[in-house]
Amino acid sequence: MDNPTHEEVITQRVQDFTESFTGSGLRTYKFLSAFCLEHTNTYVPDSDKTIFNAGARSVILEIRHWLDYDLTKFGKETDEYNRIS
């Protein structure tokens, strides 16, 4: 598989994230969820800490995105966007 298709790349990425952060990797996901402030307000008044917190949170949100990705809808979002544009 020298030049995988976009769909193959996305499918592999979903599989990789699923293998890494479910089952025995769930403990790691839960740790990262807390560490990266997934369910916490990242705002700190008058502080650059807000920017740092937002960056940390973006990591866990990206992980969550790939864990929640529905491969049965692959490409349909783009198709819908192109239809209404």
C-alpha positions as CSV (number, residue, x, y, z in Angstrom):
1,M,0.0,0.0,0.0
2,D,2.3,2.7,-1.3
3,N,-0.2,5.4,-1.8
4,P,-3.2,4.9,0.5
5,T,-6.4,6.6,-0.4
6,H,-7.8,9.3,1.9
7,E,-10.5,6.9,3.1
8,E,-7.8,4.3,3.9
9,V,-5.8,6.9,5.9
10,I,-8.9,8.0,7.9
11,T,-9.9,4.4,8.6
12,Q,-6.4,3.5,9.8
13,R,-6.3,6.6,12.0
14,V,-9.7,5.7,13.6
15,Q,-8.4,2.2,14.2
16,D,-5.2,3.5,15.8
17,F,-6.9,5.9,18.1
18,T,-9.5,3.2,19.1
19,E,-6.8,0.6,19.8
20,S,-4.7,3.2,21.8
21,F,-7.5,4.7,24.0
22,T,-10.1,1.9,24.6
23,G,-9.8,-1.4,26.4
24,S,-6.6,-1.3,28.4
25,G,-5.9,2.2,27.0
26,L,-9.0,3.6,28.7
27,R,-7.0,4.4,31.8
28,T,-4.6,6.5,29.8
29,Y,-7.5,8.2,28.1
30,K,-9.1,9.0,31.5
31,F,-5.8,10.4,32.8
32,L,-5.4,12.6,29.7
33,S,-9.0,13.7,29.9
34,A,-8.4,15.1,33.4
35,F,-4.8,16.4,32.6
36,C,-6.0,18.1,29.4
37,L,-9.0,19.7,31.0
38,E,-11.6,18.0,28.8
39,H,-14.5,18.8,31.1
40,T,-13.1,21.9,32.7
41,N,-13.3,25.6,32.0
42,T,-9.9,26.6,30.6
43,Y,-10.3,30.3,31.2
44,V,-8.1,31.9,33.8
45,P,-8.7,35.7,34.3
46,D,-5.9,38.0,33.2
47,S,-3.5,35.1,32.5
48,D,-1.6,33.5,29.7
49,K,-2.6,30.3,31.4
50,T,-5.8,30.4,29.4
51,I,-3.8,29.9,26.2
52,F,-1.9,27.1,27.7
53,N,-5.0,25.4,29.0
54,A,-6.8,25.8,25.6
55,G,-3.8,24.1,23.9
56,A,-3.9,21.2,26.3
57,R,-7.6,20.9,25.9
58,S,-7.3,20.8,22.1
59,V,-5.3,17.6,22.4
60,I,-7.9,15.7,24.2
61,L,-10.7,17.1,21.9
62,E,-8.7,15.8,18.9
63,I,-8.4,12.3,20.5
64,R,-12.2,12.4,21.3
65,H,-12.9,13.4,17.7
66,W,-11.2,10.3,16.3
67,L,-12.7,8.0,18.9
68,D,-16.2,9.3,18.0
69,Y,-15.6,9.3,14.2
70,D,-18.3,7.5,12.4
71,L,-16.7,5.7,9.4
72,T,-20.2,5.0,7.9
73,K,-20.6,8.7,7.3
74,F,-17.1,9.1,5.7
75,G,-17.3,11.7,3.0
76,K,-21.0,12.5,3.5
77,E,-20.2,15.7,5.4
78,T,-18.2,17.0,2.4
79,D,-20.9,15.8,0.0
80,E,-23.6,17.7,2.0
81,Y,-21.5,20.8,2.2
82,N,-20.9,20.7,-1.6
83,R,-24.6,20.2,-2.2
84,I,-25.7,23.3,-0.3
85,S,-22.8,25.5,-1.4
